[in-house]
Amino acid sequence: MSTVVVAATSLVEDELSAAMARVLPPEQAGRDPLLRPSEQADFQSGAAFALAKLAGVAPRELAERLAGEIGAGLTAAASGPGFVNVTVADEWLWQQVATRLAAPRLGVGEPLAGQRVVVDYSGPNIAKELHVGHLRSTVIGDALARILGHLGAEVLRQNHLGDWGTQFGMLIQYLDEHPGEEWRDIALLDVLYKAAQQAFAADPAFAERSRRRVVALQAGDEGTLAVWRELVAISEQAFQRVYDRMGLLLTGADADPESAFNDQLDAVVAEFEAAGLAVESEGALCVFAEGVAAPLIVRKRNGGYGYPATDLATIRHRLQTLKADRILYVVDARQALHFTLVFDAAHRIGWLADPGAATHVPFGLVLGPGGTPFKTRSGDSVRLADLLDAAEEAVRAVLTEKPHELDDGQYAEVVGAAAVGAVKYADLANARTKNYVFDLDRMVSLSGDTAVYLQYAHARLRTLLAKAGPDQGDPDPSQPSHPAERALVLRLDAFDAVLREAAGTLEPHRLCGYLYGLAKAFTDFYGSCPVLKAPTPGLRANRLALCRLTAETLAAGLGLLGIAAPERM
Ligand code: ARG
């Protein structure tokens, strides 16, 4: 069971709505109280402007009447030509801190309970290393899986591994013809894969032998399958090492590989043919979507199936077998057309009743310094493992300035957490659909909008709390509040709302922005309100509670981005 703590915004909104219902004629009921944060009060409503005419009074007068109706620990006053300013009482504020601290999950609700959501992310291809091209899908998908799950959804992670298709016939043929080559390692496979591609392009006889090998693979030839299985196993182990190093949720159990759908493709395509939705076009079997010129090629001219047919089988499985209420595909923006066609086809065949239930969640590119495509000097994609190594090095360089009391093991852990955090946060903090430049120096800055900054803020709080000792006193809600305390409490109180916003828009950067603002609100508070040396025991206890709630909220928020919050740094 989750205890939902009512946030100040909701409280004020409800009070204003109730006041409006009492003051306005019944036909005006249910109007939006038009609330926003304000400089002069905690919240300001502009509803009187919109409604004065209908009520037949001046906005100022209506504002005064509304203000007069507001109670429940709130102070309200008309302001200017017709605003209603609302401020929560100090006592309510301190009480709210205690309530959130005592509530499970900081009082965040589970509005998505009962919803089963598939999140399709990462999806690397076998026999190639994880590289920067997989970063965004992996990091954004993981954060969305966490956020939706935290809000109560039953999340099914699906890693749609590219492990089937003509390229593997080619690679297996190449390995067969080069028996002296050592290949049982992902880095070696990556190189051999490229060599095989070159041979395929340059040597028609090899290309022909490769095609025969594809047929053998698809026909289940035991010798070919044995090599294929080994390729898959080596690749999956290599992926898992990177996933684990990055602290991702993905495990082998989330694998949903293309090969798993191989034996369903005939039936899936037959279903489209029977429904009259698939038509021959230039020798291929195609499904067209209204208003789109490009077809979804469900069967190639040579009779083979590819990515489109596999994704149709996949979506059918997710809807009919996994019984997903919703499917999110966290995939590169360049696949937008593919998903438009797949979703349209799935809708028209009747599998996807609500076309809005399948969503492509696209993202922009990761660019190299100077805004050019991100490549190594030799023109290859940058491996994720190398990227993490580079981030660790950058983190070590900035952390040398900081004194610490950690032993070597703890220090290495902190460096790892900061490096992974830096890479993830820099990715997540950017608006999802925009490109961004991978800039290590900026990503590890101790003073900027970075994970390390947030991790430090959190660790500093934990240190402070440890210093305060186990008995931190009883909070005293009758104490007054400082403006910096008020601002911090209201920020903390908005955690629930920002999570719902991030889930609703599928934009983790909203949570990043929130956490950064929270850390800054804490810095303001800490600069103006002494905690350990607070003037009275009651205030000291209140401020310590505020520090605890800030630390918990930072840790929870970072956790939902997939970023660790070490206790000490
Ligand atoms: N393996 C694909 C690629 O590298 C990504 C898979 C995305 N998921 C899907 N259901 N199509 O482009």
Boltz pocket constraint, residues with backbone or C-beta under 6 A from the ligand:
constraints:
  - pocket:
      binder: B
      contacts: [[A, 120], [A, 122], [A, 123], [A, 124], [A, 125], [A, 160], [A, 161], [A, 162], [A, 311], [A, 314], [A, 329], [A, 330], [A, 331]]
      max_distance: 6.0
